[in-house]
Amino acid sequence: TTKGNSREHLVRNSNGTMKLALENGVIKKLHILQVVRQAKALYDKEPLVTNAENEPTGFAHISASGVIKEGVFYNDDLKASSDLLKVTGAGNVNFATEYVDYLLKVSVLSGMNRNEKSGKTDYSKFVVPYKIQGKISELKEEADVVGLFKEQAKTLLMGELQKQLDKSLDGSKQDGESSATQDLLQQGLKSLFGN
């Protein structure tokens, strides 16, 4: 529903619901694989992968649904998939200002590692936070690879600390020593997470 006597008013006053489903398409302004590869290369201090520059993002299927309030589409169930990617996301699109603000969670499937254009980067075990923001005509894309690997490092460290903690509680040590080790490891866990 909407009201107004100009295109701008009609768009800004629009309200309702929307469902979207697309098959076998390409989003030319979106370059997910390229941005993820470049972010990983920067993180690893390796040469940037250039043989896939400006490669558009293709999807076998995209679906989304949500509500439109005063010209802004709000969505929290975006799903997209292809041979190389699985994507979920949430965000909004302001139709009046043509501004997009989305946070995606990108899973790069193992097939990417067999693709020469990928720079032989295997992300099959990770979910990459991926931000899309800006005017439709000049979208900004950012893959938070650094944040991802920091989280992975925390997980690995926590697992190792937990192993040491379990060993200290196995009853093979004196109570005092076990208690001191436990306190030390718990302190390490707290400091690891900034508590």
N, C-alpha and C positions, 0 to 999 in steps of 0.2 A: 504494500500500500504506500501511496505517496501523494503529495499535493504540491502545487506550485505552477508558475507560468513561465519558467525558464528551465533549461537543462540543469543548471546548477542547483536550483531550488528542488527540482524533482529528485536529484541524486541525494542531496543533503537530508531531505525529508523522508527518505525511503525506510520502511520497516517491514520485517517479515522473516521468512526462513529460506534457506537455500541448501540444496544438495547438488554436489558436483561429482561426476564420474567420467574420466577420460581414459581412452585405451590407445596404446602405441603412439605416444607423442614425444616431442622434444621441446624443452624449455630453453630457448636460445640464450636468454640473459642469465641463466644459472649454470655455474661451472663447478659443481661439487667435487668431482674427482680431481680436477686441476688444483683447486684451493687446498684440499686435504693433502695432496702430494707435496705442494709447495710448503705448506706449514710443517709437514714432517721433515722435509729437507732442511728447512731453517732450524728446526729443533735439533736435528742431528749434525748440523753444520756441514752439510753436504751440498754439492752443486744442485741448483734448481733444475727440475725436470722441465724441459721446454718442448719436447716432441709432441705434447698433447695440449699446447696452448690454445685457449679459446674453444676448447672442445665443449659443445653444448651438452646438457644433461638430458638423456633420454630415459623415458619410463615406459614400461609395459602397461602399467595401471596406476592411476591416481584417483583417490576419492577423498571427499571432505564434506562436512555438513556443519551447519551452525545457524546463528541468528543474525539478522541485519537490524541494527538500531541506529537511527538517524544517519544513515549512509555509511555505517561502519560494519563490516562483516567480522564476526567473532567466531573462531573455530578452535576446537581442541581435539579433533580426531583425524587430523590429516594422515593419510597413509599413501605411500608410493613404493613401487618396486620395479626392479629391472634385473637383468642377468647379473649385474655387478653391485647393485645397491638395494638396501631396504631402509625406508625412511618413515619415521613418524614425526608429528610435530603439532604445535599449537601456536596461535597468534591471531593477528587481525589485519584486515585490509581496509583502509579508508578510501572509499570510491571517489569521494569529492576531491581529496587532495592527491589521490593516486599514490598513497604512502603505504608501504608494506612493513610489518614488524612481526617476524616469525622466529621461533627457536625450534630447530629440527634436531632430531637424534638420528644420526646416520650410521648404519651398519654396512661396512664395505665387505662384501662376501668374498669367500676364498678364491673365487674365479678371477678376481682382480690380480692376484699374484701370478696368474698364468698369462696375463695380458701384457705385451711388450710396452704399451703406452703407459702402463701403471708405474714405471720405474721400479718394478719388482718390489713393491711395498705391500706387505700382507697385513691388513687390518681386520682380518676375519674374527679376531678375539675381542675387538673393541667396539664401543659405541661412541662416536665422535659428536660432541655438542657442536652445532653449526648454526650460526646466527645470520639471518637475512634481514636487512633493514635499509630503508631509504625509499626515494621516489622510484616508481616502476621504471622510469627512463634511465636511472642511474643507481641501480641496486648495489649495496655493499655486502660482501660475503666474508665471513670469518669462521674458520675452523679452530676451535679451542683445543688444539693438539697438546699444547704445553700443560693446560689444566688437566687434560686426560691422563697424561703420563705422570703428573704429580699424584693424581688419585691412585694410579696403578702402583706407584712407588709406596704410597702409604699402605695400600692393601698388602703388598709383599712384606713390608717391614712389620706390620701388625701381625701377620701370620707367623713370621719368624720369632717375634717376641712371645707370641702365644705358645709356640713350641717350647721355648725356653722356660716359660712359666709352668707349663704342664710337667716338664722334666723335674722342675724344682719341687713339685708337689707329689712325686711318685712314691714318697715314703722312704727313699733310699738315703736321704740326708737327715741330719739332725734337725730338730724342730726350729732351732734358732737360725740356722743357716737357710733353711727353706723359707722362713718368714722374711728374712732380710732380702733374699733373692726375689721373692714375690713382691715386696714393697718396691724394690728397685725397678722391676719390670713394669709394674703398674704406673709408676712415676714416668717411665719412658713412654708408655702408651698415652698418658695424659698430655705430655709435652708434644708428642707427635701430632696430636689433633688440636693443639693450641689451648688446652684447658689448664 
